[in-house]
Amino acid sequence: MPGICRCAAGAALTALWWWAAARLLLAPDAGALEGAVAAGGWGLSVLPVHCLPKARADGALAAGRWRRAWRVARKPGAE
């Protein structure tokens, strides 16, 4: 049941964002409300909500890995 509610809320917010974007583009009387909804939705879309601390991320590279790789590559005879 929580998945259905989450999907319904996402669909409702998406519809609200599209309504605001369409009004901004097509209606001459669109105002601050539509602009705020459209800007807020766009701002949320660029929010990195799936970020983790590097130590907890799957497949995270160790600190200094790129420095060591550059040092090895710069040695004479290295591929």
Residue pairs with C-beta under 8 A, 6 or more apart in sequence:
13 41
16 37
16 41
17 37
17 38
17 41
19 34
19 37
20 33
20 34
20 35
20 37
20 38
20 41
21 34
21 38
21 41
23 30
23 34
24 30
24 34
24 35
24 38
27 34
54 60
72 78
73 79
